């Protein structure tokens, strides 16, 4: 008997620990094939909702937000790149120099869920930003990424040019903030169990197995 667990994966496409957490969660689910299946929903969270359209230099941003020295930032980047490599994800650290606003990417993800392509788009957005160093606030980039996973490019362009799904995305963001989610990734299982951060595969595997046994 396979137990299906509902997963609300609260994250931002500009959060490196979010792709690490996602890859680890997916690998844990692969290990539990036949026992556990995931009903995965990506929920919006903006690390930098006030970020302007021009973005901000990463070093400057990390210093302002966390008080990180260039040396600390470099160590963190190396640790993130190493964790990504272990999970089969490439961080192109030399290609990524700015932090951007991700609200439009979240509107696109909301639409992609209706089209059954949300997971594919989420992965493609992570790759575009973290591996290829592309700007996830740029509409041309977003349309290209949407088309690459099989979404209609013209519809994606029309959506981005409008305010479509802006209210829905803000409502979902507020819902998770009001429920105490202030850092991501936050992985909520069956709307009851919370796992925070980019945990190792083994941690997700154990949690999924335990929760499935209780379901």
N, C-alpha and C positions, 0 to 999 in steps of 0.2 A: 504493500500500500504506500503510495506517495502522498505525503502531506504538503499541501500548498500553503505557504506563508505569505501574507501580504507585507510588502516592504515599502515604506515611504522613505525614500532616500533624499534627505534634505541637504542641498549642496549648491555650490556656485561653480560656474565653469572656469573661474580664475583662481580656484583653490587647489593647490597641488596635492594636499592630503585627501581631497575628495576623489581624485582619480586613483590614488593609492588605495583608499578604502573600497572603492567600487571594484577594482581589479581583485583585491583580496576576497571580497564578498562573493564575487562570481566564481573564483577558484574554489572557495569553500563549498559553494553549491554544486560545482562539478564533482567534488569528492563525495558528495552525498546524493549523487544521481540515483534515482530509483527510490530514495527515501524522502527527499525534500525537493520541492519545486518552488521557485520564487515568482510571485506576482508583483513585479517591480514598477513603482511609480516614482518619477523624479519630481521633487518639490522644490520651489524656488527659494533661494536665500541670496541676498546681495552682501558681500563683504564690504563693498564700498558704494552704497547707494547714492552718496553725494558726489561721486566722481564725475568731473566734467568731461565733455566730448573729446578733449585732447588727451585725456589720460594723464599719467604721472610716471616719472622715472621710478623704477622699482627700488633702487637703493635709497633714494630720497624718501619714498613712501614708507619703507620698512623702518627707517630711522625715525620718521615723524610718528608713525603709528605705534611702534613697539620699542623705540629707543635702541634699535639694533645697530651695532657698529658694522662697518664694511666686512671686518673679519668674521663676526658672528653670522652675518648674512651669507657669506661665502661658505662657512661650515654647514649652515642649514641647507644651502643649495646642494652641496655635495651629498649630504645625508638623504635628501629627497631624491636626487638622481640615482643613488645607490638602491634605495627602496624600490623606485620605479623599475630599474633594470632587473631586480629580483623577480618582479611580477610581469616582466615582458613589456614594459612601457618605457618609451624613450623620452626623457626630458632634454630638449635642445636648449640648454641654459644659455648658450652664447647667442641664441636667436631672439631671446625674450628680454626686452629691456624696459617695458612699460606695463603698468597696470591700467585696466580700462573699465568703463561702465558696462555691466552685463545685463541690464534690464531687457533690452531687445532680444538678446539670446534666450532669456527666460520666456518671453512671449512666443518665440518660435518653438520652444520646447513644449509649451502648453498646447499649441496647435498640432505639433508632431505626435503628441499622445493620442489625439483624436484620430490621427491617420495610422496609428499602430507602428510608428517609426521613432518613438521618443528615445528608446535605448540606443538605437543606431545613431541618431543625431547627437545625443549626449557624448558618446564616444568620439564622434567626429569633431565635435566642438573642443573637447579636451585635446585632441591631437592637433587641431588647427592652432590652438593657443600655445600649448606647452611643448609640442614637438617642432612645429613649423614656425612659431613666433608670429602668427597672424593676429590681427586686431579683432577681437570678438564683438566690438561695438560697431564695426564698419559694415554697412548694409550689403555692400558687394561681396564681402567675405562671407557673411551669413547666408546670402542667397546661394553662393557657390557650394558652401558646406551642406546646405539643405538639399540642393540638387544632387550632390554626390551620394546621398543615402536614399535617393528615389522620391524625394518630395518635389512637388511642382514648383519650378523656379519662379514662374510668373505670379503664382498665388503667394509664394513666400515674399516676393518683392512688394506686392500689393498690401500684404499684412504689415510689413515693416514700415511702409509709407503711411499707414493709418495708425489709430490708437487701439486696434483690435487686441483684445485680451489683456489690456493694461490693468483694468479694474480687477479681473480675475487673478492675475499674478500678484497684485498688491494685497488682495484679500488673503491669499494663501501665505504670503510672506508675513503678514500681520498675525495670522492664526498661529504660525510656528513661533514667532517672537513672543506672543502672549502666553504660549504654553512653555516658555522657558528655554527655547532653543536660541542660544546666542553665539554658538560656534559650530562649525561644520567640518567634516560631514557628521550629520546626526542620522543614524539609521534606526527607524522605528519599525518594530516587527509586530504585526497584528494589532497595531494601534495601542500597544501596551508596554512593550519592552524596548528600551533605548540602549543602543550601543553608540558611543561617541568616538570619533577620531579614526585615523587610518590604521586600524588594528591589524595584527598579523593574521594570515589565513587561518591558523589553528584556533584563534579566539573566535572568529566567525563560525568556523565549523562546529566547535563545541556548543556555542550559543544556539545555532540553528537546530542542532540535533536535540538539545534539551527542550527548546520551545516546541519543536515538532512533536516530541514525546508527550508533552503536556496538552497538546491541542486535541 
